[in-house]
């Protein structure tokens, strides 16, 4: 498990104005944001059954 050490960028008054993240952590956060955006975008869609999803995937030759 990765230990997260927060490192901040501060202005001349000592106020936190930014944060430094590892690229790995940054990419994971971007992926999480994308996933949340997709969920929000699709929240009003009607759910389909597993059988229907399998049928569609077979129809599209993806399964």
PDBQT receptor file of N, H, CA, C and O in Angstrom, charges set to zero:
ATOM      1  N   UNK A   1       0.842  -1.182   0.000  1.00  0.00    +0.000 N 
ATOM      2  CA  UNK A   1       0.000   0.000   0.000  1.00  0.00    +0.000 C 
ATOM      3  C   UNK A   1       0.884   1.241   0.000  1.00  0.00    +0.000 C 
ATOM      4  O   UNK A   1       1.898   1.305   0.694  1.00  0.00    +0.000 OA
ATOM      5  N   UNK A   2       0.476   2.214  -0.788  1.00  0.00    +0.000 N 
ATOM      6  H   UNK A   2      -0.348   2.161  -1.351  1.00  0.00    +0.000 HD
ATOM      7  CA  UNK A   2       1.236   3.448  -0.923  1.00  0.00    +0.000 C 
ATOM      8  C   UNK A   2       0.929   4.400   0.232  1.00  0.00    +0.000 C 
ATOM      9  O   UNK A   2      -0.231   4.622   0.582  1.00  0.00    +0.000 OA
ATOM     10  N   UNK A   3       1.986   4.955   0.813  1.00  0.00    +0.000 N 
ATOM     11  H   UNK A   3       2.928   4.775   0.529  1.00  0.00    +0.000 HD
ATOM     12  CA  UNK A   3       1.815   5.963   1.850  1.00  0.00    +0.000 C 
ATOM     13  C   UNK A   3       1.718   7.319   1.171  1.00  0.00    +0.000 C 
ATOM     14  O   UNK A   3       2.583   7.681   0.373  1.00  0.00    +0.000 OA
ATOM     15  N   UNK A   4       0.675   8.065   1.481  1.00  0.00    +0.000 N 
ATOM     16  H   UNK A   4      -0.028   7.771   2.129  1.00  0.00    +0.000 HD
ATOM     17  CA  UNK A   4       0.478   9.374   0.879  1.00  0.00    +0.000 C 
ATOM     18  C   UNK A   4       1.037  10.434   1.811  1.00  0.00    +0.000 C 
ATOM     19  O   UNK A   4       0.572  10.609   2.937  1.00  0.00    +0.000 OA
ATOM     20  N   UNK A   5       2.044  11.134   1.315  1.00  0.00    +0.000 N 
ATOM     21  H   UNK A   5       2.422  10.992   0.400  1.00  0.00    +0.000 HD
ATOM     22  CA  UNK A   5       2.584  12.266   2.059  1.00  0.00    +0.000 C 
ATOM     23  C   UNK A   5       2.187  13.515   1.315  1.00  0.00    +0.000 C 
ATOM     24  O   UNK A   5       2.592  13.720   0.171  1.00  0.00    +0.000 OA
ATOM     25  N   UNK A   6       1.419  14.326   1.940  1.00  0.00    +0.000 N 
ATOM     26  H   UNK A   6       1.090  14.159   2.869  1.00  0.00    +0.000 HD
ATOM     27  CA  UNK A   6       0.971  15.543   1.287  1.00  0.00    +0.000 C 
ATOM     28  C   UNK A   6       2.089  16.578   1.330  1.00  0.00    +0.000 C 
ATOM     29  O   UNK A   6       2.699  16.820   2.371  1.00  0.00    +0.000 OA
ATOM     30  N   UNK A   7       2.336  17.177   0.177  1.00  0.00    +0.000 N 
ATOM     31  H   UNK A   7       1.840  16.980  -0.669  1.00  0.00    +0.000 HD
ATOM     32  CA  UNK A   7       3.310  18.256   0.097  1.00  0.00    +0.000 C 
ATOM     33  C   UNK A   7       2.604  19.438  -0.542  1.00  0.00    +0.000 C 
ATOM     34  O   UNK A   7       1.993  19.316  -1.604  1.00  0.00    +0.000 OA
ATOM     35  N   UNK A   8       2.693  20.548   0.100  1.00  0.00    +0.000 N 
ATOM     36  H   UNK A   8       3.189  20.647   0.962  1.00  0.00    +0.000 HD
ATOM     37  CA  UNK A   8       1.965  21.725  -0.346  1.00  0.00    +0.000 C 
ATOM     38  C   UNK A   8       2.905  22.788  -0.907  1.00  0.00    +0.000 C 
ATOM     39  O   UNK A   8       4.073  22.883  -0.531  1.00  0.00    +0.000 OA
ATOM     40  N   UNK A   9       2.356  23.573  -1.811  1.00  0.00    +0.000 N 
ATOM     41  H   UNK A   9       1.407  23.496  -2.116  1.00  0.00    +0.000 HD
ATOM     42  CA  UNK A   9       3.010  24.777  -2.303  1.00  0.00    +0.000 C 
ATOM     43  C   UNK A   9       2.377  25.922  -1.525  1.00  0.00    +0.000 C 
ATOM     44  O   UNK A   9       1.153  26.020  -1.444  1.00  0.00    +0.000 OA
ATOM     45  N   UNK A  10       3.200  26.778  -0.960  1.00  0.00    +0.000 N 
ATOM     46  H   UNK A  10       4.195  26.699  -1.026  1.00  0.00    +0.000 HD
ATOM     47  CA  UNK A  10       2.676  27.900  -0.172  1.00  0.00    +0.000 C 
ATOM     48  C   UNK A  10       3.140  29.221  -0.775  1.00  0.00    +0.000 C 
ATOM     49  O   UNK A  10       4.190  29.298  -1.412  1.00  0.00    +0.000 OA
ATOM     50  N   UNK A  11       2.340  30.249  -0.560  1.00  0.00    +0.000 N 
ATOM     51  H   UNK A  11       1.487  30.186  -0.042  1.00  0.00    +0.000 HD
ATOM     52  CA  UNK A  11       2.740  31.575  -1.027  1.00  0.00    +0.000 C 
ATOM     53  C   UNK A  11       3.643  32.229   0.019  1.00  0.00    +0.000 C 
ATOM     54  O   UNK A  11       3.998  31.609   1.022  1.00  0.00    +0.000 OA
ATOM     55  N   UNK A  12       4.006  33.473  -0.223  1.00  0.00    +0.000 N 
ATOM     56  H   UNK A  12       3.718  33.977  -1.037  1.00  0.00    +0.000 HD
ATOM     57  CA  UNK A  12       4.930  34.176   0.672  1.00  0.00    +0.000 C 
ATOM     58  C   UNK A  12       4.356  34.393   2.071  1.00  0.00    +0.000 C 
ATOM     59  O   UNK A  12       5.098  34.664   3.016  1.00  0.00    +0.000 OA
ATOM     60  N   UNK A  13       3.042  34.275   2.200  1.00  0.00    +0.000 N 
ATOM     61  H   UNK A  13       2.440  34.055   1.432  1.00  0.00    +0.000 HD
ATOM     62  CA  UNK A  13       2.401  34.414   3.520  1.00  0.00    +0.000 C 
ATOM     63  C   UNK A  13       2.238  33.069   4.237  1.00  0.00    +0.000 C 
ATOM     64  O   UNK A  13       1.759  33.019   5.370  1.00  0.00    +0.000 OA
ATOM     65  N   UNK A  14       2.631  32.000   3.583  1.00  0.00    +0.000 N 
ATOM     66  H   UNK A  14       3.020  32.041   2.662  1.00  0.00    +0.000 HD
ATOM     67  CA  UNK A  14       2.498  30.674   4.172  1.00  0.00    +0.000 C 
ATOM     68  C   UNK A  14       1.154  30.016   3.908  1.00  0.00    +0.000 C 
ATOM     69  O   UNK A  14       0.871  28.943   4.440  1.00  0.00    +0.000 OA
ATOM     70  N   UNK A  15       0.316  30.658   3.083  1.00  0.00    +0.000 N 
ATOM     71  H   UNK A  15       0.546  31.530   2.651  1.00  0.00    +0.000 HD
ATOM     72  CA  UNK A  15      -0.995  30.089   2.752  1.00  0.00    +0.000 C 
ATOM     73  C   UNK A  15      -0.828  28.996   1.691  1.00  0.00    +0.000 C 
ATOM     74  O   UNK A  15      -0.133  29.186   0.693  1.00  0.00    +0.000 OA
ATOM     75  N   UNK A  16      -1.475  27.850   1.924  1.00  0.00    +0.000 N 
ATOM     76  H   UNK A  16      -2.039  27.695   2.735  1.00  0.00    +0.000 HD
ATOM     77  CA  UNK A  16      -1.415  26.753   0.964  1.00  0.00    +0.000 C 
ATOM     78  C   UNK A  16      -2.152  27.155  -0.314  1.00  0.00    +0.000 C 
ATOM     79  O   UNK A  16      -3.320  27.543  -0.285  1.00  0.00    +0.000 OA
ATOM     80  N   UNK A  17      -1.441  27.052  -1.429  1.00  0.00    +0.000 N 
ATOM     81  H   UNK A  17      -0.492  26.738  -1.454  1.00  0.00    +0.000 HD
ATOM     82  CA  UNK A  17      -2.046  27.433  -2.711  1.00  0.00    +0.000 C 
ATOM     83  C   UNK A  17      -1.988  26.304  -3.738  1.00  0.00    +0.000 C 
ATOM     84  O   UNK A  17      -2.528  26.438  -4.836  1.00  0.00    +0.000 OA
ATOM     85  N   UNK A  18      -1.348  25.209  -3.394  1.00  0.00    +0.000 N 
ATOM     86  H   UNK A  18      -0.909  25.100  -2.502  1.00  0.00    +0.000 HD
ATOM     87  CA  UNK A  18      -1.246  24.081  -4.314  1.00  0.00    +0.000 C 
ATOM     88  C   UNK A  18      -0.788  22.850  -3.573  1.00  0.00    +0.000 C 
ATOM     89  O   UNK A  18      -0.446  22.900  -2.392  1.00  0.00    +0.000 OA
ATOM     90  N   UNK A  19      -0.790  21.744  -4.289  1.00  0.00    +0.000 N 
ATOM     91  H   UNK A  19      -1.068  21.703  -5.249  1.00  0.00    +0.000 HD
ATOM     92  CA  UNK A  19      -0.355  20.478  -3.707  1.00  0.00    +0.000 C 
ATOM     93  C   UNK A  19       0.467  19.722  -4.743  1.00  0.00    +0.000 C 
ATOM     94  O   UNK A  19       0.211  19.812  -5.944  1.00  0.00    +0.000 OA
ATOM     95  N   UNK A  20       1.437  18.991  -4.273  1.00  0.00    +0.000 N 
ATOM     96  H   UNK A  20       1.645  18.918  -3.297  1.00  0.00    +0.000 HD
ATOM     97  CA  UNK A  20       2.268  18.174  -5.148  1.00  0.00    +0.000 C 
ATOM     98  C   UNK A  20       1.870  16.717  -4.934  1.00  0.00    +0.000 C 
ATOM     99  O   UNK A  20       1.884  16.206  -3.814  1.00  0.00    +0.000 OA
ATOM    100  N   UNK A  21       1.510  16.055  -6.051  1.00  0.00    +0.000 N 
ATOM    101  H   UNK A  21       1.499  16.470  -6.961  1.00  0.00    +0.000 HD
ATOM    102  CA  UNK A  21       1.114  14.648  -6.010  1.00  0.00    +0.000 C 
ATOM    103  C   UNK A  21       2.061  13.825  -6.867  1.00  0.00    +0.000 C 
ATOM    104  O   UNK A  21       2.645  14.334  -7.823  1.00  0.00    +0.000 OA
ATOM    105  N   UNK A  22       2.210  12.563  -6.527  1.00  0.00    +0.000 N 
ATOM    106  H   UNK A  22       1.735  12.149  -5.750  1.00  0.00    +0.000 HD
ATOM    107  CA  UNK A  22       2.953  11.671  -7.416  1.00  0.00    +0.000 C 
ATOM    108  C   UNK A  22       2.122  11.502  -8.698  1.00  0.00    +0.000 C 
ATOM    109  O   UNK A  22       0.901  11.657  -8.683  1.00  0.00    +0.000 OA
ATOM    110  N   UNK A  23       2.796  11.187  -9.784  1.00  0.00    +0.000 N 
ATOM    111  H   UNK A  23       3.788  11.061  -9.796  1.00  0.00    +0.000 HD
ATOM    112  CA  UNK A  23       2.059  10.961 -11.036  1.00  0.00    +0.000 C 
ATOM    113  C   UNK A  23       1.079   9.810 -10.904  1.00  0.00    +0.000 C 
ATOM    114  O   UNK A  23      -0.024   9.859 -11.448  1.00  0.00    +0.000 OA
ATOM    115  N   UNK A  24       1.488   8.765 -10.173  1.00  0.00    +0.000 N 
ATOM    116  H   UNK A  24       2.384   8.726  -9.731  1.00  0.00    +0.000 HD
ATOM    117  CA  UNK A  24       0.616   7.616  -9.973  1.00  0.00    +0.000 C 
ATOM    118  C   UNK A  24      -0.672   8.035  -9.278  1.00  0.00    +0.000 C 
ATOM    119  O   UNK A  24      -1.760   7.651  -9.708  1.00  0.00    +0.000 OA
ATOM    120  N   UNK A  25      -0.561   8.822  -8.205  1.00  0.00    +0.000 N 
ATOM    121  H   UNK A  25       0.323   9.134  -7.855  1.00  0.00    +0.000 HD
ATOM    122  CA  UNK A  25      -1.727   9.291  -7.452  1.00  0.00    +0.000 C 
ATOM    123  C   UNK A  25      -2.590  10.224  -8.314  1.00  0.00    +0.000 C 
ATOM    124  O   UNK A  25      -3.817  10.126  -8.307  1.00  0.00    +0.000 OA
ATOM    125  N   UNK A  26      -1.944  11.116  -9.045  1.00  0.00    +0.000 N 
ATOM    126  H   UNK A  26      -0.947  11.196  -9.051  1.00  0.00    +0.000 HD
ATOM    127  CA  UNK A  26      -2.656  12.060  -9.918  1.00  0.00    +0.000 C 
ATOM    128  C   UNK A  26      -3.471  11.311 -10.972  1.00  0.00    +0.000 C 
ATOM    129  O   UNK A  26      -4.637  11.627 -11.210  1.00  0.00    +0.000 OA
ATOM    130  N   UNK A  27      -2.846  10.319 -11.595  1.00  0.00    +0.000 N 
ATOM    131  H   UNK A  27      -1.899  10.063 -11.401  1.00  0.00    +0.000 HD
ATOM    132  CA  UNK A  27      -3.551   9.550 -12.631  1.00  0.00    +0.000 C 
ATOM    133  C   UNK A  27      -4.742   8.787 -12.045  1.00  0.00    +0.000 C 
ATOM    134  O   UNK A  27      -5.799   8.702 -12.670  1.00  0.00    +0.000 OA
ATOM    135  N   UNK A  28      -4.565   8.233 -10.842  1.00  0.00    +0.000 N 
ATOM    136  H   UNK A  28      -3.706   8.301 -10.334  1.00  0.00    +0.000 HD
ATOM    137  CA  UNK A  28      -5.684   7.527 -10.187  1.00  0.00    +0.000 C 
ATOM    138  C   UNK A  28      -6.826   8.491  -9.890  1.00  0.00    +0.000 C 
ATOM    139  O   UNK A  28      -7.993   8.143 -10.071  1.00  0.00    +0.000 OA
ATOM    140  N   UNK A  29      -6.504   9.688  -9.441  1.00  0.00    +0.000 N 
ATOM    141  H   UNK A  29      -5.556   9.971  -9.295  1.00  0.00    +0.000 HD
ATOM    142  CA  UNK A  29      -7.549  10.683  -9.170  1.00  0.00    +0.000 C 
ATOM    143  C   UNK A  29      -8.280  11.082 -10.450  1.00  0.00    +0.000 C 
ATOM    144  O   UNK A  29      -9.503  11.229 -10.452  1.00  0.00    +0.000 OA
ATOM    145  N   UNK A  30      -7.530  11.257 -11.536  1.00  0.00    +0.000 N 
ATOM    146  H   UNK A  30      -6.537  11.138 -11.535  1.00  0.00    +0.000 HD
ATOM    147  CA  UNK A  30      -8.171  11.585 -12.822  1.00  0.00    +0.000 C 
ATOM    148  C   UNK A  30      -9.089  10.458 -13.275  1.00  0.00    +0.000 C 
ATOM    149  O   UNK A  30     -10.186  10.710 -13.774  1.00  0.00    +0.000 OA
ATOM    150  N   UNK A  31      -8.645   9.219 -13.102  1.00  0.00    +0.000 N 
ATOM    151  H   UNK A  31      -7.754   9.015 -12.696  1.00  0.00    +0.000 HD
ATOM    152  CA  UNK A  31      -9.480   8.075 -13.469  1.00  0.00    +0.000 C 
ATOM    153  C   UNK A  31     -10.750   8.039 -12.620  1.00  0.00    +0.000 C 
ATOM    154  O   UNK A  31     -11.838   7.785 -13.137  1.00  0.00    +0.000 OA
ATOM    155  N   UNK A  32     -10.611   8.291 -11.328  1.00  0.00    +0.000 N 
ATOM    156  H   UNK A  32      -9.727   8.498 -10.908  1.00  0.00    +0.000 HD
ATOM    157  CA  UNK A  32     -11.783   8.332 -10.446  1.00  0.00    +0.000 C 
ATOM    158  C   UNK A  32     -12.751   9.432 -10.866  1.00  0.00    +0.000 C 
ATOM    159  O   UNK A  32     -13.964   9.225 -10.875  1.00  0.00    +0.000 OA
ATOM    160  N   UNK A  33     -12.217  10.602 -11.213  1.00  0.00    +0.000 N 
ATOM    161  H   UNK A  33     -11.231  10.771 -11.205  1.00  0.00    +0.000 HD
ATOM    162  CA  UNK A  33     -13.073  11.704 -11.662  1.00  0.00    +0.000 C 
ATOM    163  C   UNK A  33     -13.811  11.339 -12.946  1.00  0.00    +0.000 C 
ATOM    164  O   UNK A  33     -14.992  11.646 -13.104  1.00  0.00    +0.000 OA
ATOM    165  N   UNK A  34     -13.102  10.679 -13.860  1.00  0.00    +0.000 N 
ATOM    166  H   UNK A  34     -12.142  10.429 -13.732  1.00  0.00    +0.000 HD
ATOM    167  CA  UNK A  34     -13.742  10.259 -15.108  1.00  0.00    +0.000 C 
ATOM    168  C   UNK A  34     -14.869   9.271 -14.827  1.00  0.00    +0.000 C 
ATOM    169  O   UNK A  34     -15.964   9.394 -15.376  1.00  0.00    +0.000 OA
ATOM    170  N   UNK A  35     -14.591   8.284 -13.965  1.00  0.00    +0.000 N 
ATOM    171  H   UNK A  35     -13.701   8.185 -13.519  1.00  0.00    +0.000 HD
ATOM    172  CA  UNK A  35     -15.614   7.294 -13.614  1.00  0.00    +0.000 C 
ATOM    173  C   UNK A  35     -16.844   7.965 -13.007  1.00  0.00    +0.000 C 
ATOM    174  O   UNK A  35     -17.975   7.623 -13.352  1.00  0.00    +0.000 OA
ATOM    175  N   UNK A  36     -16.624   8.916 -12.108  1.00  0.00    +0.000 N 
ATOM    176  H   UNK A  36     -15.706   9.194 -11.827  1.00  0.00    +0.000 HD
ATOM    177  CA  UNK A  36     -17.749   9.629 -11.488  1.00  0.00    +0.000 C 
ATOM    178  C   UNK A  36     -18.536  10.437 -12.514  1.00  0.00    +0.000 C 
ATOM    179  O   UNK A  36     -19.761  10.516 -12.433  1.00  0.00    +0.000 OA
ATOM    180  N   UNK A  37     -17.838  11.036 -13.478  1.00  0.00    +0.000 N 
ATOM    181  H   UNK A  37     -16.842  10.972 -13.544  1.00  0.00    +0.000 HD
ATOM    182  CA  UNK A  37     -18.520  11.802 -14.527  1.00  0.00    +0.000 C 
ATOM    183  C   UNK A  37     -19.393  10.887 -15.374  1.00  0.00    +0.000 C 
ATOM    184  O   UNK A  37     -20.512  11.256 -15.731  1.00  0.00    +0.000 OA
ATOM    185  N   UNK A  38     -18.895   9.702 -15.698  1.00  0.00    +0.000 N 
ATOM    186  H   UNK A  38     -17.986   9.403 -15.408  1.00  0.00    +0.000 HD
ATOM    187  CA  UNK A  38     -19.678   8.739 -16.493  1.00  0.00    +0.000 C 
ATOM    188  C   UNK A  38     -20.913   8.306 -15.711  1.00  0.00    +0.000 C 
ATOM    189  O   UNK A  38     -22.008   8.226 -16.267  1.00  0.00    +0.000 OA
ATOM    190  N   UNK A  39     -20.737   8.028 -14.429  1.00  0.00    +0.000 N 
ATOM    191  H   UNK A  39     -19.848   8.093 -13.977  1.00  0.00    +0.000 HD
ATOM    192  CA  UNK A  39     -21.866   7.619 -13.583  1.00  0.00    +0.000 C 
ATOM    193  C   UNK A  39     -22.922   8.719 -13.547  1.00  0.00    +0.000 C 
ATOM    194  O   UNK A  39     -24.113   8.451 -13.705  1.00  0.00    +0.000 OA
ATOM    195  N   UNK A  40     -22.481   9.958 -13.338  1.00  0.00    +0.000 N 
ATOM    196  H   UNK A  40     -21.513  10.176 -13.209  1.00  0.00    +0.000 HD
ATOM    197  CA  UNK A  40     -23.421  11.079 -13.268  1.00  0.00    +0.000 C 
ATOM    198  C   UNK A  40     -24.153  11.259 -14.599  1.00  0.00    +0.000 C 
ATOM    199  O   UNK A  40     -25.352  11.535 -14.626  1.00  0.00    +0.000 OA
ATOM    200  N   UNK A  41     -23.426  11.101 -15.688  1.00  0.00    +0.000 N 
ATOM    201  H   UNK A  41     -22.452  10.877 -15.666  1.00  0.00    +0.000 HD
ATOM    202  CA  UNK A  41     -23.993  11.270 -17.019  1.00  0.00    +0.000 C 
ATOM    203  C   UNK A  41     -25.052  10.207 -17.324  1.00  0.00    +0.000 C 
ATOM    204  O   UNK A  41     -26.006  10.469 -18.056  1.00  0.00    +0.000 OA
ATOM    205  N   UNK A  42     -24.882   9.016 -16.764  1.00  0.00    +0.000 N 
ATOM    206  H   UNK A  42     -24.107   8.803 -16.169  1.00  0.00    +0.000 HD
ATOM    207  CA  UNK A  42     -25.757   7.903 -17.097  1.00  0.00    +0.000 C 
ATOM    208  C   UNK A  42     -26.767   7.554 -16.012  1.00  0.00    +0.000 C 
ATOM    209  O   UNK A  42     -27.463   6.544 -16.118  1.00  0.00    +0.000 OA
ATOM    210  N   UNK A  43     -26.857   8.375 -14.970  1.00  0.00    +0.000 N 
ATOM    211  H   UNK A  43     -26.291   9.196 -14.883  1.00  0.00    +0.000 HD
ATOM    212  CA  UNK A  43     -27.687   8.004 -13.822  1.00  0.00    +0.000 C 
ATOM    213  C   UNK A  43     -29.174   7.885 -14.136  1.00  0.00    +0.000 C 
ATOM    214  O   UNK A  43     -29.901   7.212 -13.404  1.00  0.00    +0.000 OA
ATOM    215  N   UNK A  44     -29.638   8.521 -15.204  1.00  0.00    +0.000 N 
ATOM    216  H   UNK A  44     -29.047   9.067 -15.798  1.00  0.00    +0.000 HD
ATOM    217  CA  UNK A  44     -31.059   8.458 -15.542  1.00  0.00    +0.000 C 
ATOM    218  C   UNK A  44     -31.391   7.318 -16.507  1.00  0.00    +0.000 C 
ATOM    219  O   UNK A  44     -32.554   7.127 -16.863  1.00  0.00    +0.000 OA
ATOM    220  N   UNK A  45     -30.384   6.567 -16.926  1.00  0.00    +0.000 N 
ATOM    221  H   UNK A  45     -29.439   6.723 -16.636  1.00  0.00    +0.000 HD
ATOM    222  CA  UNK A  45     -30.634   5.452 -17.841  1.00  0.00    +0.000 C 
ATOM    223  C   UNK A  45     -31.315   4.305 -17.095  1.00  0.00    +0.000 C 
ATOM    224  O   UNK A  45     -31.089   4.089 -15.905  1.00  0.00    +0.000 OA
ATOM    225  N   UNK A  46     -32.132   3.598 -17.816  1.00  0.00    +0.000 N 
ATOM    226  H   UNK A  46     -32.315   3.774 -18.783  1.00  0.00    +0.000 HD
ATOM    227  CA  UNK A  46     -32.793   2.425 -17.252  1.00  0.00    +0.000 C 
ATOM    228  C   UNK A  46     -31.784   1.288 -17.171  1.00  0.00    +0.000 C 
ATOM    229  O   UNK A  46     -31.037   1.063 -18.123  1.00  0.00    +0.000 OA
ATOM    230  N   UNK A  47     -31.747   0.576 -16.066  1.00  0.00    +0.000 N 
ATOM    231  H   UNK A  47     -32.353   0.758 -15.293  1.00  0.00    +0.000 HD
ATOM    232  CA  UNK A  47     -30.826  -0.568 -15.972  1.00  0.00    +0.000 C 
ATOM    233  C   UNK A  47     -31.300  -1.706 -16.867  1.00  0.00    +0.000 C 
ATOM    234  O   UNK A  47     -32.487  -1.824 -17.169  1.00  0.00    +0.000 OA
ATOM    235  N   UNK A  48     -30.347  -2.543 -17.286  1.00  0.00    +0.000 N 
ATOM    236  H   UNK A  48     -29.382  -2.446 -17.041  1.00  0.00    +0.000 HD
ATOM    237  CA  UNK A  48     -30.698  -3.717 -18.079  1.00  0.00    +0.000 C 
ATOM    238  C   UNK A  48     -30.203  -4.960 -17.340  1.00  0.00    +0.000 C 
ATOM    239  O   UNK A  48     -29.326  -4.876 -16.480  1.00  0.00    +0.000 OA
ATOM    240  N   UNK A  49     -30.766  -6.089 -17.681  1.00  0.00    +0.000 N 
ATOM    241  H   UNK A  49     -31.478  -6.157 -18.380  1.00  0.00    +0.000 HD
ATOM    242  CA  UNK A  49     -30.389  -7.339 -17.022  1.00  0.00    +0.000 C 
ATOM    243  C   UNK A  49     -29.051  -7.831 -17.573  1.00  0.00    +0.000 C 
ATOM    244  O   UNK A  49     -28.603  -7.409 -18.639  1.00  0.00    +0.000 OA
ATOM    245  N   UNK A  50     -28.439  -8.720 -16.827  1.00  0.00    +0.000 N 
ATOM    246  H   UNK A  50     -28.804  -9.062 -15.961  1.00  0.00    +0.000 HD
ATOM    247  CA  UNK A  50     -27.192  -9.340 -17.271  1.00  0.00    +0.000 C 
ATOM    248  C   UNK A  50     -27.420 -10.089 -18.576  1.00  0.00    +0.000 C 
ATOM    249  O   UNK A  50     -26.583 -10.044 -19.478  1.00  0.00    +0.000 OA
ATOM    250  N   UNK A  51     -28.539 -10.769 -18.674  1.00  0.00    +0.000 N 
ATOM    251  H   UNK A  51     -29.219 -10.805 -17.941  1.00  0.00    +0.000 HD
ATOM    252  CA  UNK A  51     -28.840 -11.515 -19.897  1.00  0.00    +0.000 C 
ATOM    253  C   UNK A  51     -28.937 -10.575 -21.102  1.00  0.00    +0.000 C 
ATOM    254  O   UNK A  51     -28.438 -10.891 -22.182  1.00  0.00    +0.000 OA
ATOM    255  N   UNK A  52     -29.575  -9.432 -20.914  1.00  0.00    +0.000 N 
ATOM    256  H   UNK A  52     -29.981  -9.176 -20.036  1.00  0.00    +0.000 HD
ATOM    257  CA  UNK A  52     -29.690  -8.452 -22.004  1.00  0.00    +0.000 C 
ATOM    258  C   UNK A  52     -28.317  -7.926 -22.391  1.00  0.00    +0.000 C 
ATOM    259  O   UNK A  52     -28.030  -7.757 -23.576  1.00  0.00    +0.000 OA
ATOM    260  N   UNK A  53     -27.465  -7.666 -21.406  1.00  0.00    +0.000 N 
ATOM    261  H   UNK A  53     -27.697  -7.803 -20.443  1.00  0.00    +0.000 HD
ATOM    262  CA  UNK A  53     -26.121  -7.175 -21.696  1.00  0.00    +0.000 C 
ATOM    263  C   UNK A  53     -25.332  -8.212 -22.477  1.00  0.00    +0.000 C 
ATOM    264  O   UNK A  53     -24.644  -7.872 -23.439  1.00  0.00    +0.000 OA
ATOM    265  N   UNK A  54     -25.425  -9.477 -22.072  1.00  0.00    +0.000 N 
ATOM    266  H   UNK A  54     -25.984  -9.753 -21.290  1.00  0.00    +0.000 HD
ATOM    267  CA  UNK A  54     -24.747 -10.552 -22.797  1.00  0.00    +0.000 C 
ATOM    268  C   UNK A  54     -25.253 -10.645 -24.227  1.00  0.00    +0.000 C 
ATOM    269  O   UNK A  54     -24.466 -10.821 -25.157  1.00  0.00    +0.000 OA
ATOM    270  N   UNK A  55     -26.568 -10.527 -24.405  1.00  0.00    +0.000 N 
ATOM    271  H   UNK A  55     -27.207 -10.384 -23.649  1.00  0.00    +0.000 HD
ATOM    272  CA  UNK A  55     -27.151 -10.586 -25.748  1.00  0.00    +0.000 C 
ATOM    273  C   UNK A  55     -26.591  -9.483 -26.627  1.00  0.00    +0.000 C 
ATOM    274  O   UNK A  55     -26.229  -9.716 -27.780  1.00  0.00    +0.000 OA
ATOM    275  N   UNK A  56     -26.523  -8.280 -26.073  1.00  0.00    +0.000 N 
ATOM    276  H   UNK A  56     -26.817  -8.090 -25.136  1.00  0.00    +0.000 HD
ATOM    277  CA  UNK A  56     -25.998  -7.147 -26.847  1.00  0.00    +0.000 C 
ATOM    278  C   UNK A  56     -24.524  -7.333 -27.202  1.00  0.00    +0.000 C 
ATOM    279  O   UNK A  56     -24.103  -7.023 -28.316  1.00  0.00    +0.000 OA
ATOM    280  N   UNK A  57     -23.748  -7.837 -26.254  1.00  0.00    +0.000 N 
ATOM    281  H   UNK A  57     -24.090  -8.089 -25.349  1.00  0.00    +0.000 HD
ATOM    282  CA  UNK A  57     -22.325  -8.058 -26.515  1.00  0.00    +0.000 C 
ATOM    283  C   UNK A  57     -22.127  -9.127 -27.580  1.00  0.00    +0.000 C 
ATOM    284  O   UNK A  57     -21.253  -8.999 -28.438  1.00  0.00    +0.000 OA
ATOM    285  N   UNK A  58     -22.939 -10.183 -27.526  1.00  0.00    +0.000 N 
ATOM    286  H   UNK A  58     -23.649 -10.287 -26.829  1.00  0.00    +0.000 HD
ATOM    287  CA  UNK A  58     -22.838 -11.226 -28.561  1.00  0.00    +0.000 C 
ATOM    288  C   UNK A  58     -23.246 -10.681 -29.905  1.00  0.00    +0.000 C 
ATOM    289  O   UNK A  58     -22.622 -10.984 -30.922  1.00  0.00    +0.000 OA
ATOM    290  N   UNK A  59     -24.300  -9.870 -29.914  1.00  0.00    +0.000 N 
ATOM    291  H   UNK A  59     -24.806  -9.623 -29.088  1.00  0.00    +0.000 HD
ATOM    292  CA  UNK A  59     -24.778  -9.243 -31.156  1.00  0.00    +0.000 C 
ATOM    293  C   UNK A  59     -23.683  -8.379 -31.789  1.00  0.00    +0.000 C 
ATOM    294  O   UNK A  59     -23.544  -8.335 -33.012  1.00  0.00    +0.000 OA
ATOM    295  N   UNK A  60     -22.918  -7.699 -30.951  1.00  0.00    +0.000 N 
ATOM    296  H   UNK A  60     -23.032  -7.735 -29.958  1.00  0.00    +0.000 HD
ATOM    297  CA  UNK A  60     -21.828  -6.841 -31.439  1.00  0.00    +0.000 C 
ATOM    298  C   UNK A  60     -20.504  -7.598 -31.590  1.00  0.00    +0.000 C 
ATOM    299  O   UNK A  60     -19.454  -7.008 -31.845  1.00  0.00    +0.000 OA
ATOM    300  N   UNK A  61     -20.587  -8.930 -31.425  1.00  0.00    +0.000 N 
ATOM    301  H   UNK A  61     -21.440  -9.410 -31.218  1.00  0.00    +0.000 HD
ATOM    302  CA  UNK A  61     -19.427  -9.815 -31.534  1.00  0.00    +0.000 C 
ATOM    303  C   UNK A  61     -18.303  -9.411 -30.568  1.00  0.00    +0.000 C 
ATOM    304  O   UNK A  61     -17.121  -9.489 -30.901  1.00  0.00    +0.000 OA
ATOM    305  N   UNK A  62     -18.697  -8.984 -29.383  1.00  0.00    +0.000 N 
ATOM    306  H   UNK A  62     -19.658  -8.921 -29.112  1.00  0.00    +0.000 HD
ATOM    307  CA  UNK A  62     -17.725  -8.624 -28.356  1.00  0.00    +0.000 C 
ATOM    308  C   UNK A  62     -17.655  -9.687 -27.255  1.00  0.00    +0.000 C 
ATOM    309  O   UNK A  62     -16.861  -9.584 -26.320  1.00  0.00    +0.000 OA
ATOM    310  N   UNK A  63     -18.492 -10.693 -27.388  1.00  0.00    +0.000 N 
ATOM    311  H   UNK A  63     -19.137 -10.776 -28.147  1.00  0.00    +0.000 HD
ATOM    312  CA  UNK A  63     -18.502 -11.778 -26.408  1.00  0.00    +0.000 C 
ATOM    313  C   UNK A  63     -18.609 -13.102 -27.115  1.00  0.00    +0.000 C 
ATOM    314  O   UNK A  63     -18.633 -14.148 -26.467  1.00  0.00    +0.000 OA
TER     315      UNK A  63
